[in-house]
Amino acid sequence: MNKQNSFEAYYKAFVTDFGGSVLPEANDVKTADYWFPKYNVLAELKTLSEDSTLAMDELLKNAVLSWGGDFTKIPIKTDSNGFPYVGQEHIPDEVRKKWMDKQFQQIERLVKQAQKQIASTKVRAGLSTARGVILVSNSGNPYHNNPLSYREALGALILKRAPAGGRKYPAIDGGVYFSKDLKSREHGAPFWAPFHVEQPGNPVGAEISSFLLDLRTGWYTYIEKTTGVTVRQHDVD
């Protein structure tokens, strides 16, 4: 069993322990992964399991070269996992935009997939009033060990507008970017970075915030129960 499948099996067991249901896969269309009836929430799990450091570093080098700069003069730092990274404050604005656009494209692919899966499950299961949540777990990609930055990208994307003016991904009301073992760059600990949509006159924000708070508590408790390790994780505010 590879790392991604191993984590997903562990998370399925957690969902059941928490009182949720693991939804069966459909033959004709991809559906959401989990249903939490107590909270009226459908959730889709996306797992980052492959290290994208080399690919993104190559993109950064090419962007710097095309801009006319010398990438060897950009300072290299070392994160809490012992991996090298480049601080954004040292990247020229022209390069940063191209680099960030590429990162957003990768993250938006996950959001787009989750939107389709949650929306189709609402229709198939007759859950039109259900809230939708995207769960993004980083189980093996140290390149994205800045939870605040990744959380901000996810939050911006679920608020993205379609040409007609409405939200492009309306089936997603919030989510969380988290890790079980991977350490954050800044704090050197596994992290939990929630986010949700705020809409005037709509209780969705409070509902999702409450669900994610309970989910975090249940997740920490489950890790301690199954591993015997007291959780010392960092919440990203």
KEKE-3310 file (N, C-alpha, C; in steps of 0.2 Angstrom, whole numbers, plus 5000, padded with zeros to 4 digits):
npx = (5004:5003:5009:4999:4987:4988:4986:4973:4966:4967:4961:4948:4944:4945:4934:4923:4924:4921:4908:4904:4900:4907:4906:4900:4909:4903:4899:4898:4901:4911:4910:4908:4918:4914:4900:4893:4881:4876:4880:4876:4884:4894:4909:4925:4940:4956:4973:4989:5003:5014:5031:5033:5044:5056:5050:5044:5055:5062:5053:5054:5068:5068:5059:5066:5077:5071:5066:5078:5087:5098:5097:5105:5109:5098:5093:5094:5084:5082:5069:5059:5058:5070:5071:5076:5071:5064:5062:5048:5050:5062:5061:5059:5046:5041:5044:5038:5024:5022:5026:5017:5005:5006:5006:4993:4986:4988:4982:4969:4965:4962:4951:4942:4939:4934:4922:4914:4912:4906:4895:4888:4885:4876:4865:4863:4861:4850:4853:4851:4852:4864:4880:4895:4912:4929:4943:4960:4974:4990:5001:5014:5021:5033:5035:5024:5023:5019:5007:4998:4999:4995:4982:4976:4976:4967:4956:4954:4951:4939:4931:4931:4925:4913:4911:4898:4895:4891:4897:4911:4913:4902:4897:4906:4908:4918:4933:4948:4965:4977:4989:4996:5008:5018:5028:5025:5033:5035:5032:5037:5029:5015:5000:4984:4973:4960:4946:4932:4917:4910:4895:4883:4869:4867:4869:4880:4894:4895:4891:4899:4911:4909:4908:4921:4928:4924:4928:4941:4944:4940:4948:4961:4960:4957:4970:4978:4972:4974:4988:4994:5001:5003:4995:5003:4999:4999:4988:4983:4980)
npy = (4994:5011:5027:5037:5029:5023:5033:5037:5026:5026:5038:5036:5027:5035:5044:5036:5033:5045:5047:5049:5044:5034:5036:5026:5023:5028:5021:5028:5041:5052:5054:5063:5060:5058:5058:5068:5066:5072:5085:5089:5089:5087:5080:5081:5072:5077:5072:5077:5069:5068:5074:5090:5098:5098:5100:5113:5121:5120:5127:5139:5143:5143:5154:5164:5165:5168:5181:5187:5187:5181:5165:5159:5169:5170:5169:5153:5145:5134:5123:5117:5104:5101:5103:5113:5129:5144:5160:5171:5184:5186:5185:5191:5203:5201:5187:5181:5182:5174:5162:5160:5160:5147:5139:5141:5136:5123:5120:5124:5114:5104:5110:5112:5098:5094:5102:5097:5084:5085:5092:5083:5073:5079:5080:5066:5060:5067:5078:5092:5103:5101:5106:5109:5103:5104:5094:5095:5086:5086:5074:5071:5081:5091:5103:5111:5116:5128:5132:5143:5151:5141:5139:5152:5152:5142:5147:5159:5154:5146:5157:5162:5171:5167:5171:5175:5181:5175:5163:5153:5140:5135:5124:5122:5126:5128:5123:5113:5114:5102:5093:5077:5071:5079:5093:5110:5124:5136:5134:5121:5110:5098:5104:5113:5121:5130:5136:5146:5151:5167:5174:5187:5187:5173:5158:5150:5151:5151:5138:5130:5133:5128:5115:5112:5114:5105:5094:5095:5093:5080:5073:5076:5069:5056:5053:5052:5042:5031:5030:5033:5044:5060:5074:5088:5099:5113:5126:5136:5153)
npz = (5000:4995:5001:5000:4998:5010:5020:5016:5019:5033:5036:5032:5042:5053:5049:5050:5064:5069:5067:5054:5037:5024:5008:4994:4979:4963:4947:4935:4937:4946:4964:4980:4994:5008:5020:5032:5042:5054:5054:5041:5030:5016:5010:5002:5000:4996:4993:4995:4990:4983:4981:4975:4974:4966:4953:4954:4958:4946:4938:4943:4941:4927:4925:4931:4923:4910:4913:4914:4925:4938:4944:4953:4962:4971:4988:4997:5008:5023:5028:5042:5040:5034:5021:5006:5002:4994:5000:4997:4998:4992:4978:4962:4957:4944:4942:4952:4950:4939:4944:4955:4948:4942:4953:4958:4947:4949:4962:4959:4951:4960:4967:4957:4954:4966:4967:4956:4961:4973:4970:4961:4969:4978:4970:4966:4978:4984:4992:4993:5001:5008:5015:5007:5008:5006:5009:5011:5012:5017:5015:5010:5003:5004:4998:4999:5012:5019:5027:5029:5017:5007:5012:5010:4996:4993:4999:4992:4979:4981:4982:4970:4955:4942:4925:4923:4935:4947:4960:4955:4960:4968:4976:4986:5002:5011:5020:5024:5026:5030:5040:5045:5049:5042:5044:5047:5039:5046:5060:5063:5065:5063:5055:5055:5045:5043:5033:5027:5018:5019:5020:5019:5029:5028:5036:5033:5035:5050:5052:5045:5051:5064:5061:5057:5068:5077:5069:5069:5083:5085:5076:5081:5093:5088:5082:5094:5101:5092:5090:5101:5103:5110:5103:5096:5088:5076:5075:5061:5061)
capx = (5000:5007:5008:4993:4982:4988:4983:4966:4963:4967:4956:4941:4943:4943:4928:4918:4924:4919:4901:4902:4899:4911:4901:4902:4910:4898:4902:4897:4903:4915:4906:4911:4920:4911:4894:4892:4874:4875:4882:4873:4890:4897:4916:4929:4947:4962:4979:4996:5007:5021:5035:5034:5049:5060:5047:5043:5061:5064:5049:5057:5074:5066:5056:5071:5081:5067:5066:5085:5091:5103:5094:5110:5109:5092:5095:5091:5083:5080:5063:5059:5059:5077:5071:5077:5065:5066:5058:5045:5053:5068:5059:5057:5039:5039:5045:5033:5018:5022:5027:5011:5000:5007:5004:4986:4983:4988:4977:4962:4962:4959:4945:4937:4937:4929:4916:4910:4911:4901:4888:4885:4883:4870:4860:4862:4859:4845:4855:4852:4854:4870:4885:4901:4919:4935:4948:4966:4979:4997:5005:5020:5023:5036:5035:5018:5023:5017:4999:4995:4999:4991:4975:4974:4975:4961:4950:4953:4948:4932:4927:4932:4918:4912:4909:4891:4895:4891:4903:4912:4913:4896:4896:4911:4907:4924:4937:4954:4972:4980:4994:4996:5015:5022:5029:5025:5039:5037:5032:5040:5024:5009:4996:4977:4972:4953:4943:4925:4914:4906:4889:4879:4862:4868:4873:4885:4900:4895:4890:4906:4916:4908:4909:4928:4931:4922:4932:4948:4945:4939:4955:4967:4958:4958:4977:4981:4969:4977:4995:4997:5005:4999:4995:5005:4999:4999:4982:4984:4974)
capy = (5000:5017:5032:5040:5024:5021:5038:5037:5021:5029:5044:5033:5024:5041:5047:5032:5034:5052:5047:5050:5039:5033:5035:5021:5026:5027:5018:5033:5048:5053:5057:5065:5054:5057:5061:5069:5068:5077:5092:5090:5091:5082:5081:5077:5072:5077:5071:5079:5064:5068:5080:5094:5103:5099:5103:5120:5124:5121:5132:5146:5144:5146:5160:5169:5166:5172:5187:5190:5187:5175:5162:5157:5174:5170:5165:5147:5144:5127:5123:5113:5097:5100:5104:5119:5133:5151:5165:5175:5191:5187:5183:5197:5203:5198:5180:5179:5181:5168:5156:5159:5157:5140:5136:5142:5132:5116:5120:5125:5108:5100:5113:5110:5091:5093:5105:5092:5078:5087:5094:5077:5069:5082:5078:5059:5058:5071:5082:5099:5108:5100:5110:5106:5105:5101:5092:5094:5083:5085:5068:5069:5086:5097:5110:5115:5116:5134:5131:5150:5152:5137:5140:5158:5151:5138:5152:5164:5150:5145:5163:5165:5172:5165:5176:5178:5185:5170:5159:5148:5134:5136:5118:5121:5131:5129:5117:5114:5111:5100:5087:5072:5071:5084:5099:5117:5128:5141:5131:5114:5105:5097:5110:5113:5128:5130:5142:5145:5156:5171:5177:5191:5184:5166:5155:5145:5152:5148:5131:5126:5134:5124:5108:5111:5114:5098:5089:5095:5090:5073:5071:5075:5063:5049:5051:5050:5035:5026:5030:5034:5050:5066:5079:5095:5102:5120:5129:5142:5157)
capz = (5000:4995:5006:4999:5000:5018:5023:5015:5023:5040:5037:5032:5048:5057:5048:5054:5071:5071:5065:5047:5032:5018:5002:4989:4973:4958:4941:4930:4939:4953:4969:4986:4998:5015:5022:5040:5043:5060:5052:5035:5026:5011:5010:4997:5002:4991:4996:4992:4992:4979:4982:4969:4975:4960:4947:4955:4958:4939:4935:4946:4938:4920:4926:4932:4917:4905:4916:4913:4931:4939:4950:4958:4967:4975:4994:4998:5015:5025:5032:5048:5038:5032:5014:5004:4999:4992:5002:4992:4998:4988:4971:4959:4956:4938:4942:4957:4947:4934:4949:4959:4943:4941:4959:4958:4942:4952:4967:4956:4948:4965:4969:4952:4954:4972:4965:4952:4965:4979:4966:4958:4975:4981:4965:4966:4985:4986:4997:4990:5006:5011:5014:5004:5011:5003:5014:5008:5017:5014:5018:5007:4998:5008:4995:5001:5020:5021:5027:5028:5010:5004:5014:5007:4989:4993:5001:4986:4974:4982:4981:4963:4952:4935:4920:4924:4941:4953:4962:4950:4964:4973:4980:4991:5007:5016:5020:5029:5024:5036:5039:5051:5050:5039:5048:5044:5038:5051:5067:5064:5068:5059:5055:5054:5043:5041:5030:5025:5014:5023:5016:5023:5030:5027:5042:5031:5038:5056:5052:5043:5056:5069:5059:5056:5074:5079:5065:5072:5089:5083:5072:5086:5098:5085:5082:5100:5102:5088:5089:5108:5103:5111:5097:5097:5081:5076:5071:5058:5062)
cpx = (5004:5005:5001:4987:4982:4985:4976:4963:4962:4962:4949:4939:4941:4936:4922:4918:4921:4911:4899:4902:4904:4907:4904:4904:4905:4902:4902:4899:4906:4911:4911:4913:4916:4905:4894:4885:4872:4876:4879:4879:4893:4904:4920:4936:4952:4968:4985:5001:5014:5024:5036:5039:5054:5057:5046:5049:5063:5060:5052:5063:5072:5063:5061:5075:5078:5067:5073:5089:5095:5100:5099:5111:5103:5094:5091:5090:5082:5074:5064:5060:5066:5077:5073:5071:5068:5060:5055:5048:5059:5067:5056:5049:5037:5039:5039:5026:5017:5022:5021:5005:5000:5005:4996:4983:4983:4983:4970:4960:4959:4952:4940:4935:4932:4923:4912:4908:4905:4894:4885:4882:4877:4864:4858:4859:4853:4847:4856:4854:4860:4875:4891:4908:4924:4941:4955:4971:4985:5001:5012:5023:5026:5036:5030:5018:5022:5010:4995:4994:4995:4983:4972:4972:4968:4955:4949:4949:4941:4927:4927:4925:4918:4910:4902:4890:4894:4897:4904:4912:4908:4895:4901:4910:4913:4928:4943:4960:4975:4985:4994:5003:5019:5022:5028:5032:5040:5037:5035:5035:5018:5004:4988:4975:4965:4951:4936:4923:4910:4901:4884:4872:4862:4872:4878:4891:4901:4895:4896:4911:4915:4909:4917:4931:4930:4927:4939:4949:4944:4945:4960:4966:4959:4966:4980:4978:4972:4984:4998:5001:5001:5000:4998:5005:4998:4993:4984:4979:4974)
cpy = (5006:5022:5035:5035:5023:5027:5038:5032:5023:5034:5041:5030:5030:5044:5043:5032:5041:5052:5049:5044:5039:5032:5030:5025:5024:5025:5024:5040:5048:5057:5059:5059:5053:5061:5062:5071:5073:5084:5094:5093:5085:5084:5077:5078:5072:5077:5073:5074:5064:5074:5084:5099:5104:5102:5111:5124:5125:5126:5139:5148:5147:5152:5166:5171:5169:5179:5191:5191:5181:5171:5160:5163:5174:5166:5159:5146:5136:5127:5118:5105:5095:5101:5111:5123:5140:5155:5170:5182:5192:5185:5190:5197:5199:5190:5177:5177:5175:5161:5155:5157:5150:5136:5136:5137:5125:5115:5120:5118:5104:5103:5111:5103:5091:5096:5100:5086:5079:5088:5088:5073:5072:5080:5070:5057:5062:5075:5089:5104:5107:5105:5106:5108:5101:5100:5091:5092:5083:5079:5067:5074:5092:5103:5114:5115:5123:5134:5138:5151:5148:5138:5146:5157:5147:5143:5157:5160:5148:5151:5166:5165:5169:5171:5179:5181:5181:5167:5154:5141:5134:5130:5118:5127:5132:5123:5118:5111:5109:5094:5083:5072:5076:5090:5105:5120:5132:5138:5124:5109:5104:5102:5108:5120:5128:5136:5141:5152:5160:5175:5180:5187:5176:5163:5150:5145:5149:5141:5127:5127:5129:5117:5107:5111:5107:5093:5089:5092:5082:5070:5071:5070:5057:5048:5049:5043:5030:5025:5031:5040:5056:5071:5085:5098:5110:5122:5135:5147:5162)
cpz = (5000:5000:5006:5001:5008:5022:5022:5019:5031:5041:5036:5038:5053:5056:5051:5061:5073:5070:5058:5043:5026:5013:4997:4983:4967:4951:4936:4931:4946:4958:4975:4990:5005:5016:5030:5041:5049:5058:5045:5030:5022:5010:5005:5000:4996:4995:4992:4994:4988:4980:4975:4969:4969:4954:4948:4955:4950:4936:4937:4942:4931:4920:4927:4926:4911:4907:4915:4920:4932:4945:4955:4964:4972:4982:4995:5006:5017:5029:5038:5046:5035:5024:5012:5001:4998:4996:4997:4992:4994:4980:4968:4957:4949:4938:4947:4954:4943:4939:4952:4954:4942:4947:4959:4953:4945:4957:4964:4953:4954:4967:4963:4952:4960:4971:4961:4957:4970:4975:4964:4964:4978:4976:4966:4973:4988:4992:4995:4995:5010:5010:5011:5007:5007:5009:5010:5013:5014:5018:5015:5002:5002:5005:4997:5009:5023:5022:5026:5021:5006:5006:5011:5000:4989:4994:4995:4980:4975:4981:4974:4959:4945:4931:4921:4931:4948:4955:4957:4954:4970:4978:4986:4996:5011:5015:5025:5025:5030:5035:5046:5053:5048:5043:5044:5043:5044:5058:5068:5067:5063:5060:5053:5052:5039:5037:5028:5021:5019:5019:5020:5023:5029:5033:5040:5034:5045:5057:5050:5048:5062:5068:5059:5063:5078:5076:5068:5078:5089:5080:5077:5091:5095:5084:5088:5102:5098:5088:5096:5109:5105:5106:5100:5091:5082:5072:5068:5058:5056)
residu = (MET:ASN:LYS:GLN:ASN:SER:PHE:GLU:ALA:TYR:TYR:LYS:ALA:PHE:VAL:THR:ASP:PHE:GLY:GLY:SER:VAL:LEU:PRO:GLU:ALA:ASN:ASP:VAL:LYS:THR:ALA:ASP:TYR:TRP:PHE:PRO:LYS:TYR:ASN:VAL:LEU:ALA:GLU:LEU:LYS:THR:LEU:SER:GLU:ASP:SER:THR:LEU:ALA:MET:ASP:GLU:LEU:LEU:LYS:ASN:ALA:VAL:LEU:SER:TRP:GLY:GLY:ASP:PHE:THR:LYS:ILE:PRO:ILE:LYS:THR:ASP:SER:ASN:GLY:PHE:PRO:TYR:VAL:GLY:GLN:GLU:HIS:ILE:PRO:ASP:GLU:VAL:ARG:LYS:LYS:TRP:MET:ASP:LYS:GLN:PHE:GLN:GLN:ILE:GLU:ARG:LEU:VAL:LYS:GLN:ALA:GLN:LYS:GLN:ILE:ALA:SER:THR:LYS:VAL:ARG:ALA:GLY:LEU:SER:THR:ALA:ARG:GLY:VAL:ILE:LEU:VAL:SER:ASN:SER:GLY:ASN:PRO:TYR:HIS:ASN:ASN:PRO:LEU:SER:TYR:ARG:GLU:ALA:LEU:GLY:ALA:LEU:ILE:LEU:LYS:ARG:ALA:PRO:ALA:GLY:GLY:ARG:LYS:TYR:PRO:ALA:ILE:ASP:GLY:GLY:VAL:TYR:PHE:SER:LYS:ASP:LEU:LYS:SER:ARG:GLU:HIS:GLY:ALA:PRO:PHE:TRP:ALA:PRO:PHE:HIS:VAL:GLU:GLN:PRO:GLY:ASN:PRO:VAL:GLY:ALA:GLU:ILE:SER:SER:PHE:LEU:LEU:ASP:LEU:ARG:THR:GLY:TRP:TYR:THR:TYR:ILE:GLU:LYS:THR:THR:GLY:VAL:THR:VAL:ARG:GLN:HIS:ASP:VAL:ASP)
# end
